[in-house]
Amino acid sequence: MIRITHQREKCIGCNYCVEIAYDRWRMSKKDGKCTLIEGSNNKGFYTAIVGDDEFEANTNAAKACPVKIIKVEKIK
């Protein structure tokens, strides 16, 4: 399992995460920021626990993020 954490408030809407990991990210039409699909909000940090099969795509999305607000980590 992996944990994806996203600090949505700081998103600049560059769309890289959506292009790289489309199954997990979408752009909001309301405010132009990306949204972590199935992410739960805890004080501005959105978190989703997903399968290992999403590790590579989301790690690449985190690396591409120009404001470095995506964190991907393996959990037990």
Rosetta blueprint (number, residue, H / E / L):
1 M L
2 I E
3 R E
4 I E
5 T E
6 H E
7 Q E
8 R H
9 E H
10 K H
11 C L
12 I L
13 G L
14 C L
15 N L
16 Y H
17 C H
18 V H
19 E H
20 I H
21 A L
22 Y L
23 D L
24 R L
25 W E
26 R E
27 M E
28 S L
29 K L
30 K L
31 D L
32 G L
33 K L
34 C E
35 T E
36 L E
37 I L
38 E L
39 G L
40 S E
41 N E
42 N E
43 K L
44 G L
45 F E
46 Y E
47 T E
48 A E
49 I E
50 V E
51 G L
52 D H
53 D H
54 E H
55 F H
56 E H
57 A H
58 N H
59 T H
60 N H
61 A H
62 A H
63 K H
64 A H
65 C L
66 P L
67 V L
68 K L
69 I L
70 I E
71 K E
72 V E
73 E E
74 K E
75 I L
76 K L
